[in-house]
Amino acid sequence: MFPGQLSSQAFHEDIFSTLRDDDSRIYELITKEYERLQNTLQLIAAENQCSKAVLAALGSVIQNKTTEGFPGARYHGGCEVVDEVERLAAARAKEAFGAKYANVQPHSGSQANQICMTAILKAGDKVLSHGLEQGGHPSHGGSGSLTGKFFEIESYFVDKRSFLLDYDAIREQAFKVRPKLIVCGASVYSREIDFKRFREIADEVGAYLLADISHLAGLVMAGAHPSCVDYAHFTTTSTYKAGGPRGGLILMGKDYDLPMKFSDRDMPLWKCIQAATFPGVQGTPYFNNMAAKAVFFKETLSDEYKARQFKIIENAKRLAGNLSGLGYDVLTGGTDNHMVLINVESLREALTGTIAQRSLEDCGMTVDAMLLPYDKKPVFITSGIRLGTPIVTRNGMGGQEIDSISELIDVVLREVKVKSDSEYEIDKSLRDEVSNKVKQLCGRFPMRY
Ligand SMILES: *Cc1c(COP(=O)(O)O)cnc(C)c1O
């Protein structure tokens, strides 16, 4: 224990005493996970930490309510409360993003994408999206995903030298492919995305535009990244990466009421989305997640949340700058968002993303090994790592702590002894020294809820 550190015991006492009595095994595992999260550094770009109020809504009796449909048009009785919950969650989502329509039912970001795609496309229709092997998302048409099986997917790629999106090349490709849908947004891209340009391209070829901002939603809500809501026909996002509960969200801006293009029926786009949600892709919504989304969207309107999104970027820029200064190959030379992409192979010839991830984890720092654009290494080896600053920022860390973290990462990646693509050794005394420093740092910045 460190001064100021909350014990997992105290944190869980009130909500979890019943669980402990009824299922000690799961209680122990949850306690273990709390301790892992508290005592190690979470530098995963796709993760965040929700508030206690969000956790409370998730664990509430609202989870018992079952019904299909949308507020005012349900398939079960007893919906007056959940109707209000859903209306409130949608109204708050609209306010948070400045949107005209919000659908808070998607169980996940992937399902939000499935809903949008099946709402407007028929099997075999063409989709142009960010290549999966370069950080696009499986739900944008990865060959193993449902979207990849039902639609004809063409991928666009980043420029070979700059690793930036090349809008002229994407436009040219769009003219060749003539897709019905263009998807933008990625999981491995650290620079600003020009949504306006994507919309211009979509308009030129008569396609719809879907912007998946799963990684950027918090920044977009705070105005720390330009918004896509009025440029894209559909905006999708996961809700947990921005610091809310698990789940997905679909938003629409000025085009929400447009009649659907590729159909004889004169159905407005937002209604197509509702029909594709249920019965199209999902059954009963998770009303506890919906209540938690409502709580979260309210939180995002606070000055603290907004300021934090800018701080997340400031911390990521500092991390990128520090590592660059230490000789690391930071992709694109820096970052405009919360993630920092590093080619570890350029640091030391035999080093791989997998070894970097595992050796850092041995020392208490959790990061992702990451396939980088034009990576020649296999998927489970990779040349890169992806770092993210949402959680350390959430817990109050700033420039000084980012400097310490940069040094700790550097010492591990320089000292780890590489034996093969995935085997390595770290000196025990080094591992203990770094792990202790990480624990002390985490102890000074207990998890905030
Ligand atoms: C994380 C992510 C998703 C997936 O969200 P899930 O809720 O995990 O299904 C979708 N798109 C992008 C770009 C993502 O990064």
The ligand as a Gaussian input file, in Angstrom:
#p B3LYP/6-31G(d) Opt

LIG

0 1
 C      -12.633000      -0.743000     -31.033000
 C      -13.175000      -0.488000     -32.356000
 C      -14.425000      -0.998000     -32.737000
 C      -15.077000      -2.131000     -31.977000
 O      -15.862000      -1.916000     -30.984000
 P      -16.385000      -3.193000     -30.148000
 O      -17.284000      -2.523000     -29.195000
 O      -15.189000      -3.823000     -29.557000
 O      -17.091000      -4.078000     -31.097000
 C      -14.939000      -0.657000     -33.974000
 N      -14.244000       0.167000     -34.787000
 C      -13.044000       0.652000     -34.463000
 C      -12.333000       1.547000     -35.424000
 C      -12.462000       0.340000     -33.243000
 O      -11.248000       0.797000     -32.942000

